């Protein structure tokens, strides 16, 4: 009886004379071409990528792509990075990471949002100590600080607690930066608030990626932020008031500035299909990143929840996470995997372009040359998946040459 094999994968252990190391071989349909390839892995890295005429198991047709890189993960599967308090432990960080692996996310930035300074410092310290754990396999290259230097007005502020929104304080920021092990890779700010332009310049000089978000900046303020070093807009189309002027609003300047990348949430709730189409048409696959903005409420049952800062939020049966008090979204309950399939369905973009926006572009943005594509010398961060009705179904996930998820075993 032939063993059912759900992954286009051959794992070959080739023990060389006098050596104890193993070589792994992964086969699949290369995401960028649709053609059969054999990927040889050694010591956690891709050794070679070779075309093959036939797959070893021709009955299975799984795509192989670099693992997804999510630059905005607030939490996952009941684990929060911003509001963890005593609940944020190495064990829970590992839990969130392993659950994300199941979704094909092999790299991600834990995102700490607007909160009390002492709590942010504490959580950065916990995260910085944990990411060195070999069990995480380098899946967390750094962190994203979203706020507290954002617009305090309702709507633009989104679900960020107003009492903690502030203007930049360099001394306090450096406390957070040092607590993070100097691993804050991105900070999201509002260009129009006092002191932010100087803050942008200082962070840019340090190699920190500055994003604009949760703001109501006009064209002059937005363009100045880009001149000073801002490189990307955080979840464009969200973190915005429900009622805006049709001409003078923060959306047009961000779309018009050709030097600004964008990240967009493609979970089916944060943006309408026509918004995604327009954003993608303007920026294209080279200047767009798919993100999730996923929260700790992902993978929980629908219902009404109280956050640790007292806000009431609702997780609908359809997977929408709402903040009823301001009639805005609180964040996402869907991993980036959903966004990859959804943007293909909405825009008609190719799988190659979708993976570029979910894997390659974020790695390039943060200067992480060891990941984000399938090339010799890169980390062997790979996913094998099928696509059904615009839905990405992850069958296997490999991180640094180690198989960390197999749907057949789950």
N, C-alpha and C positions, 0 to 999 in steps of 0.2 A: 504494500500500500504506500503510495507516494505521500510524503509528508507535506501538508499544506504550508506554504511559505508565503507570508503576506508581505514581505519586503523583498525588493529586488536587491538581494544582498547575498554575497558569499563571504563568509568569514574563514579565511585560510590562515592557519598557524604554520608558518614556515620557519622552522628552527634551523638556523645556519650553523655550520660546523664551528664549534668553539664559541658560539654566542647563545644567549638566553632570551634575547628580545624577540617579539613576535611582529609579524607584518599582517595588517588587516587589509582586506580588499572589499570595497563597496561598489556595487554595480547599480545602475539606474539610467533613467532618461534625463540627460542634462537639461536643467530648467531653461537655459538660454537658447538651446537649439532643438530640443526634443530628440536628440540622437543618443544612441546607447554609448555609455562610457564605463570604464573601469577606473576606480580611484584607489590608488595604493597609499596606505597610511603606515607611517613608522614613527615611533616616539612622539605620538600626539599630533604630528604634522602631516600634511599632504605631501607625499613623496612624488607622485606623478598622477596625471590625468590622461588616460589613453582612450581613444575611440575603439569600439569593438563592433564587429559585424552583427553579432548576435549576443543577447544576454544569456547567461547560464540558465536562467529560468524564464523562457520566452512567454510563459502564460501570465506573467505578472508585469504590469506596466506602471511602475511607480517613478515619479520624478525625484531627482536628487538635487538639492540646492543648499547654499550656505544657510546656517541657522539664522533665524530672525533676531534682530537687534532692536529692542524696544527702549527708547530713550526717556520714557515717562511711565514708571510703574510706582504708583503710590502704595501699593500693597497687593496681596493676592491670597485667595483661599483663607480668609479670616486673619491674615497677618497684615498689620499696618506699619509702615515705616515712619509716618509722621506722628501718629498718636499712640505708638506702642506702649510707652511708659514702661512699667515693669514687665509687660507681656512681650516686649521685644527682646528676644533671646537668640543666641546662636542657633539653637534647635529650630526655632520658628522661622528664622531667615533661611535655613536649609530647607525647611518644609516648603516655603514659598518658591524657592528656586527649583526644587524638584517638581512642583506642580506646573511651573512655567515650562520646564523641559518637556512636559507632556504636550504642551501646546506648540512646540517647535521653537521656543525662545531660548537661544543659547547664550545670549548676552543681553544684559539690561542694566539700566541705571535706576536704582532705588531713588525715588523722588520724595523729598521732604518738603512739605508745603508750609505756608504761613502758620506759625505757632509761637509759643513762648520761647525766648532765647535759650533759657536753661535746658528746656526739653530738647530743642534742636541740637544743642551741643552734646547732650547725653546720648541721643540716638545716633548722631554721627560717630561718636566714640565706639558705640556697640557695633555699628556696621563696619567701621574701619578695622576693628579687631577681628571680625568674623570673616570678611572677604578673603583673608589670607589662608583660611582653612582649605586644605587640599581637597576636601570633599566637594567644594563648590567649583573646582576645576577652572577657576578664573572667569566664571560667568559674570562677575560683577567688576567691571574695570574702573568704575567710579560712580559718582552721584550727581543728581540734578537737584538744585535748590530752586523751588518755584515760589517766589516771594521771599521775605515779606515786603519787598520794595515794589509794591503794585498800587494801582489806583484803588482808593478806599471806597469809592462810590458803589452803591448797590448795582448789580448787573455786571459791571466791569470787574468787580471784586470776585464775582461768582460765589462759591461756597467757602472762600477763605475767611476765617474769623476776623471781623473788623477790628477787635481790640488789639490784635497783634500786628496789623498792617503798620508799616513804619517807613520813614525815609532812610536811606542808606547810612549805616554807621560802620566805618571801615574797621574800627577796633573790634566791634562785635562780629563782623563778618570774618575777620582773621581768626577769631576764636573758633568759629565754626569750621573754617578751612583747616586749621591745624588739628582740630578734633577729628576731621575726616581723613586724616593722614595725607593731607594735601591732594585729596582725590575728588574734590568738587569739580566736575568737568563742565557743568553748565549752570548758569543762573538766569532765571526768567525775571525781567523787571519791566516796569512801566516807564517809557522814556520821558513822560511829561512831569514826573514828580521831582521835587527839589533834590538836588545833589546826585541824580542818577547818571547824568552825562559824564561827570568826573569818575563815578564808580565804574562805568562802562570802560573808560580808558584804562583805569588801573587793572581791571580784570583782564582786559585784552592783552595788556603788557605781560601778564602772568601766564598767558596761554589758555585762560578760561573762556569757554564759548559763552557769549552773551546772547540771550534770546529776548525778544519783546513779547509781552503777553499780559493779559488782564489790564489793558490800558485803553486810554482814549486819546492817544497822541494824534496831533495834526500832522500834516505833511512835513512841515519844517522840523518838528521835534523828532519824527520818525526818521527822516533822512539824516539828521544830525547824529542820531543813535547809530545808524549804519556807518556813517563816516568815522565815528569814534570806535567802531569795531563790532557792533551787533551783527550777527550772521544769520539768525533764523527767527521766524515767528512761531511761538508756541501755540499749538492747536488753533490755527487760524479759523475764524468764524465762531469761535467759542470764547468764553471769558469776555463777553460783550453784552451790553445792555439790550433788552428786548426792543426798546424804542430808540432809534437813532435817526439822525438827519440823513435824508437820501443822498445828499451831496457831500457834506462834511462829516465824515465818520472815519473810524480807524481802519476800515477794510480797504478802501481805495489806495491809500498810500502804501500799504504793505504789498498789494498786488502790483502797483506801478513801479516799485523799486526793484530793478533787475538784479541788484546785488544782495537781495534778501531771500534766503531759502524759507520754506514753510514746512511745518509739520501739521498733519491733519488727522483727525479721528474718524475712521471709516467704519464705525460699528453699526451704522444704520439708524442711529438716533441723534447723534451730535450734529450731523450735517444732512441736508436734503440732497438727493441725487444730483439736482441741478447745480447746487453749490460745489459739490465735489467735481463735477464736470468743468465748471468755470475755473476753479482753482487749478485743476490739473492742466487745463488748456493754456492758462497763462504761464504757469511755472514749469510745467513739463516734468518728465521723470528725473532730470538731473538736479532739479532744485526743490524736490518734494520728498518728504519723509513721512512714512506712515507710522503713527504712534497709537497707543491705546488709551493713555490716561487712566489705566485700569486701577481699581481700588481694592481694598480688602474685602469688599462685599461680593466680589466675583466668586462664583461657585457656591454662594449661599442661597437659601430658599427665598422666594419672594415674600415681601411683607414690609412693615414699618419698623425702622430702626432709629435708635438714639446714638448720635456720635458722642465721642468722649468730651467734646466741648458743648454738648447740649442741643445741637441742632437735630431736628426731626427730618429724616430722609425716607424715601420710599423706593423699594426695589420691586418693579412691576413684574408680572408673570412673563412679559415679553423680553425682560432683561434690561429695561430702562431704569437708570438710577436717578431719581429726581430730588430736588430741594424745594419742596412746596412753598416755603415762606417767600421765596423770591421768584418762583415759577421758572427756575432754571435747572439745568442738569447738574448733578453733584459730582459726576465723574462717570466712568465706564465700568461695566461689569463683564466686559468681553475682552479676551486676550487679542493681541495684534493679529493673530491668525485669521480672525473673522474679517479684519480690515483688508487683508491681502485679497481674499476672495471677493469682497464687496466692491473694491475699487476696480477690479477687472470687470465685474458685471456692469457697473455703472458707467465707466468710461470706455470700455472696450479695449483697454490697454493690454499688452501682452503679459504673459507670465514672467518673462524676462524683466520687463519694466517694473512689475509689481514687486518682484524679489529685490531688484535694485533699490527701490524705495524703502523696503523693509529690512534690508541687510547691508547692502554696500554703502549707501549714502550715509547712514549714521556712523558706520565705522570710519568712513573718510572724514566726516565732520569733526570727529574727535581725534583724528590723527592716529587711529589704531590700525596700523598697517598689517597686523598679524591676523586679521579676520575680515569677514564681510564678502568674501568671494571664494570660488573654488579654483585655487592655483597652487602649484608646487611651492612649498615653503610656508603656506598659511596654516593656521590652526585647523585641525580636522574637526570643525564644527559643522555638522551635516544633518540634514533632515531628509527623510524619505516620505513621500506623501502622494495621495491621490486627490483628484478634484472631481467633485460630484455636485452638480447644480450650484456652481460657483462657491462651493464650500471646500476649504482645505482640510483634508483629513490626514493627520499626522500618524504615520505607521511606526517610524523609528526616529530617534534623536540620538546623535552622537556629539559629545562634547570633548574636545581635546583628545580625539581618538578613542574615547571610551563610550560604549553604548549605554546610555543612561535611561532610555525608554524604549519599550517595544510593546505595541498595542496588543500583540498576541499574548504577552505575559501579564498585561494589566488586569 
